[in-house]
Amino acid sequence: MESSSTEERVLEVLEADAQASVSEVAERAGVSKPTVRKYVRKLEEDGVIVGYRAEVDPKKLSGRSIALVGIEVESERYVEASRALADLEAIRTLYTSSGDHMLMAEVHGADGSAVGDVIEDEILETEGVTAAHPSFLQERLK
């Protein structure tokens, strides 16, 4: 069996259930526990796995709001602005995008007003950022 095939199976199990134990990953991927440990370590070292987190349903959170924010950046300031945005604590995740916006950020706040404050006071104040377009998440369907 080729290693990329094994690596992909291990990664698929972890993407589906990041809390799966090494034993569970091994069983689901059809490999040994030492093999799982080896590939997880390799995926982490290679930067493929960048972290572990809980995914939440925004509707079930009382007193918290989550927004995906499309961000426009001046092209000549893209690198600096991207780095500055990535350093903002309020931005949980930041992605480059080939869609309607250059960047997409996941922002959490106590409520819609708090998310709005992050957009106004932090994102839009970042040098090179020209616009921010929030979409508030309502209910997780899957």
VOBA-1610 file (N, C-alpha, C; in pm, whole numbers, padded with zeros to 5 digits, always signed):
BEGIN
Met+00084-00118+00000Met+00000+00000+00000Met+00088+00124+00000Glu+00060+00223-00084Glu+00145+00342-00090Glu+00113+00437+00025Ser+00218+00511+00068Ser+00205+00594+00187Ser+00103+00706+00171Ser+00092+00767+00051Ser-00004+00876+00037Ser-00146+00825+00057Ser-00173+00704+00016Ser-00304+00644+00037Ser-00333+00629+00187Thr-00234+00581+00260Thr-00248+00567+00405Thr-00263+00704+00470Glu-00180+00798+00428Glu-00186+00935+00482Glu-00325+00995+00459Glu-00379+00977+00341Glu-00512+01032+00309Glu-00619+00968+00395Arg-00610+00836+00419Arg-00711+00770+00502Arg-00704+00820+00646Val-00584+00835+00698Val-00567+00887+00835Val-00624+01028+00844Leu-00592+01111+00746Leu-00641+01249+00745Leu-00793+01254+00733Glu-00852+01169+00650Glu-00998+01166+00636Glu-01066+01133+00769Val-01011+01037+00842Val-01069+01001+00972Val-01060+01120+01067Leu-00945+01187+01071Leu-00929+01302+01161Leu-01017+01419+01122Glu-01036+01440+00991Glu-01124+01548+00948Glu-01269+01521+00989Ala-01308+01395+00987Ala-01444+01359+01026Ala-01462+01362+01177Asp-01355+01329+01251Asp-01365+01322+01397Asp-01229+01351+01459Ala-01202+01478+01486Ala-01072+01518+01541Ala-01049+01464+01681Gln-01156+01417+01747Gln-01142+01363+01882Gln-01120+01212+01883Ala-01115+01151+01765Ala-01095+01007+01759Ala-00961+00971+01823Ser-00961+00864+01901Ser-00837+00818+01962Ser-00748+00755+01856Val-00623+00735+01890Val-00530+00670+01797Val-00584+00533+01758Ser-00640+00461+01854Ser-00697+00329+01826Ser-00812+00338+01726Glu-00900+00438+01746Glu-01014+00455+01655Glu-00968+00492+01515Val-00870+00582+01506Val-00818+00622+01375Val-00756+00501+01306Ala-00679+00423+01380Ala-00614+00304+01323Ala-00718+00207+01269Glu-00822+00184+01348Glu-00926+00090+01305Glu-00999+00141+01180Arg-01039+00267+01182Arg-01114+00323+01068Arg-01028+00335+00942Ala-00899+00362+00959Ala-00811+00379+00843Ala-00750+00246+00798Gly-00766+00143+00880Gly-00713+00012+00844Gly-00562+00003+00855Val-00507+00070+00957Val-00362+00068+00979Val-00333+00046+01128Ser-00206+00029+01161Ser-00168+00008+01301Ser-00162+00142+01376Lys-00164+00135+01509Lys-00153+00256+01591Lys-00019+00328+01570Pro+00095+00255+01562Pro+00221+00326+01534Pro+00217+00399+01399Thr+00149+00341+01302Thr+00137+00406+01171Thr+00057+00535+01183Val-00049+00532+01261Val-00130+00653+01283Val-00045+00760+01348Arg+00028+00724+01453Arg+00114+00822+01522Arg+00215+00882+01426Lys+00275+00797+01342Lys+00376+00842+01245Lys+00315+00943+01148Tyr+00198+00912+01093Tyr+00139+01001+00993Tyr+00082+01128+01055Val+00026+01121+01174Val-00023+01241+01240Val+00094+01335+01268Arg+00204+01281+01319Arg+00322+01363+01345Arg+00372+01427+01216Lys+00377+01349+01107Lys+00423+01401+00977Lys+00329+01510+00926Leu+00198+01488+00936Leu+00100+01587+00889Leu+00109+01716+00970Glu+00135+01704+01100Glu+00152+01823+01183Glu+00282+01896+01147Glu+00391+01820+01133Glu+00521+01882+01101Glu+00518+01948+00963Asp+00445+01888+00869Asp+00437+01944+00733Asp+00338+02060+00723Gly+00268+02090+00834Gly+00173+02200+00833Gly+00041+02168+00768Val+00015+02039+00741Val-00114+01998+00685Val-00220+02008+00794Ile-00191+01951+00908Ile-00278+01966+01026Ile-00225+02088+01101Val-00308+02192+01107Val-00264+02317+01170Val-00326+02339+01307Gly-00413+02250+01349Gly-00472+02263+01481Gly-00594+02174+01496Tyr-00645+02172+01616Tyr-00764+02093+01650Tyr-00860+02187+01720Arg-00987+02180+01686Arg-01083+02268+01750Arg-01222+02207+01747Ala-01308+02260+01831Ala-01447+02217+01832Ala-01525+02301+01733Glu-01612+02238+01657Glu-01701+02311+01567Glu-01834+02327+01639Val-01891+02446+01630Val-02012+02475+01706Val-02127+02515+01614Asp-02247+02497+01664Asp-02367+02543+01595Asp-02400+02680+01651Pro-02387+02787+01569Pro-02408+02923+01620Pro-02545+02943+01683Lys-02647+02874+01635Lys-02783+02892+01688Lys-02794+02842+01832Lys-02710+02747+01868Lys-02717+02690+02003Lys-02633+02769+02104Leu-02562+02869+02056Leu-02481+02951+02145Leu-02562+03071+02193Ser-02584+03078+02322Ser-02652+03197+02370Ser-02546+03302+02397Gly-02573+03420+02351Gly-02482+03530+02376Gly-02354+03528+02294Arg-02354+03461+02178Arg-02237+03464+02091Arg-02282+03470+01946Ser-02205+03541+01865Ser-02232+03550+01722Ser-02106+03512+01646Ile-02129+03450+01531Ile-02019+03413+01442Ile-02049+03470+01305Ala-01950+03534+01245Ala-01966+03588+01110Ala-01850+03545+01023Leu-01881+03517+00897Leu-01777+03503+00796Leu-01769+03639+00730Val-01650+03694+00723Val-01632+03830+00673Val-01545+03826+00548Gly-01605+03868+00436Gly-01528+03884+00313Gly-01450+04013+00321Ile-01321+04008+00292Ile-01235+04125+00308Ile-01167+04159+00175Glu-01173+04288+00140Glu-01104+04338+00021Glu-00978+04410+00066Val-00870+04390-00009Val-00741+04447+00026Val-00678+04507-00099Glu-00610+04621-00081Glu-00535+04679-00193Glu-00429+04578-00236Ser-00421+04551-00366Ser-00328+04447-00412Ser-00183+04473-00374Glu-00142+04598-00374Glu-00002+04628-00341Glu+00027+04612-00192Arg-00077+04598-00111Arg-00059+04582+00035Arg-00109+04446+00083Tyr-00134+04357-00010Tyr-00195+04227+00022Tyr-00115+04147+00125Val+00014+04134+00105Val+00096+04052+00194Val+00096+04110+00335Glu+00123+04239+00347Glu+00128+04301+00479Glu-00009+04297+00548Ala-00114+04328+00472Ala-00249+04328+00530Ala-00288+04188+00575Ser-00258+04087+00494Ser-00291+03948+00529Ser-00222+03908+00659Arg-00095+03944+00671Arg-00020+03911+00793Arg-00077+03983+00914Ala-00111+04110+00897Ala-00168+04187+01009Ala-00303+04130+01051Leu-00385+04094+00954Leu-00516+04034+00986Leu-00499+03899+01055Ala-00404+03820+01010Ala-00380+03689+01071Ala-00337+03703+01217Asp-00278+03815+01251Asp-00233+03839+01389Asp-00345+03888+01481Leu-00460+03925+01425Leu-00570+03974+01509Leu-00632+03858+01586Glu-00640+03873+01718Glu-00695+03768+01803Glu-00842+03740+01772Ala-00917+03841+01732Ala-01061+03825+01707Ala-01089+03741+01583Ile-00992+03729+01495Ile-01010+03647+01375Ile-00967+03505+01408Arg-01065+03413+01407Arg-01037+03274+01442Arg-00966+03201+01329Thr-01014+03222+01205Thr-00952+03162+01088Thr-00951+03265+00977Leu-00851+03257+00890Leu-00838+03349+00779Leu-00796+03269+00657Tyr-00870+03288+00547Tyr-00845+03214+00424Tyr-00825+03310+00307Thr-00742+03271+00212Thr-00740+03338+00084Thr-00859+03283+00008Ser-00909+03358-00088Ser-01030+03317-00158Ser-01021+03351-00306Ser-01081+03266-00387Ser-01089+03295-00529Ser-01231+03337-00566Gly-01312+03359-00466Gly-01452+03396-00489Gly-01471+03546-00494Asp-01579+03593-00434Asp-01615+03734-00438Asp-01520+03824-00359His-01446+03768-00264His-01359+03847-00178His-01218+03790-00180Met-01119+03875-00158Met-00980+03831-00158Met-00949+03741-00038Leu-01007+03776+00076Leu-00986+03702+00200Leu-01120+03673+00265Met-01127+03565+00340Met-01244+03532+00420Met-01197+03507+00563Ala-01262+03574+00658Ala-01226+03561+00799Ala-01345+03512+00879Glu-01318+03426+00976Glu-01421+03383+01070Glu-01401+03463+01198Val-01505+03538+01235Val-01497+03627+01351Val-01605+03588+01451His-01567+03572+01577His-01660+03540+01685His-01673+03662+01776Gly-01792+03683+01829Gly-01813+03792+01923Gly-01926+03760+02018Ala-01937+03840+02124Ala-02042+03818+02223Ala-02180+03833+02160Asp-02191+03921+02062Asp-02316+03942+01990Asp-02283+04011+01857Gly-02386+04043+01780Gly-02363+04108+01651Gly-02292+04241+01664Ser-02320+04312+01770Ser-02256+04441+01793Ser-02106+04424+01816Ala-02068+04322+01892Ala-01927+04297+01919Ala-01853+04258+01791Val-01918+04177+01707Val-01857+04141+01578Val-01843+04267+01493Gly-01945+04351+01494Gly-01938+04478+01421Gly-01822+04565+01468Asp-01799+04567+01600Asp-01687+04644+01654Asp-01553+04590+01604Val-01541+04458+01597Val-01417+04398+01545Val-01396+04441+01400Ile-01503+04437+01323Ile-01492+04475+01182Ile-01451+04622+01171Glu-01521+04708+01244Glu-01496+04852+01235Glu-01362+04893+01295Asp-01333+04842+01415Asp-01216+04890+01490Asp-01086+04816+01459Glu-01096+04693+01408Glu-00975+04616+01385Glu-00954+04581+01238Ile-01054+04522+01176Ile-01035+04479+01037Ile-01024+04598+00944Leu-01122+04689+00950Leu-01119+04804+00859Leu-01007+04903+00891Glu-00953+04898+01011Glu-00841+04985+01048Glu-00706+04927+01006Thr-00706+04803+00958Thr-00582+04741+00913Thr-00539+04807+00782Glu-00415+04851+00778Glu-00364+04922+00660Glu-00373+04832+00537Gly-00435+04885+00433Gly-00451+04811+00308Gly-00589+04751+00289Val-00666+04736+00399Val-00802+04683+00389Val-00893+04793+00338Thr-00970+04763+00234Thr-01059+04863+00175Thr-01207+04837+00203Ala-01243+04713+00235Ala-01384+04683+00261Ala-01396+04550+00337Ala-01505+04538+00412Ala-01535+04414+00483Ala-01685+04388+00470His-01720+04265+00435His-01859+04227+00410His-01896+04108+00499Pro-01964+04132+00612Pro-01997+04021+00703Pro-02122+03945+00661Ser-02118+03816+00686Ser-02236+03730+00675Ser-02246+03655+00808Phe-02351+03683+00884Phe-02367+03620+01015Phe-02423+03480+00998Leu-02361+03385+01066Leu-02406+03246+01059Leu-02527+03229+01149Gln-02627+03160+01099Gln-02752+03143+01173Gln-02764+03004+01235Glu-02754+02902+01152Glu-02775+02765+01200Glu-02685+02670+01121Arg-02618+02583+01192Arg-02534+02483+01126Arg-02625+02370+01077Leu-02617+02340+00948Leu-02699+02235+00890Leu-02626+02102+00878Lys-02497+02108+00872Lys-02418+01985+00865Lys-02284+02007+00930
//
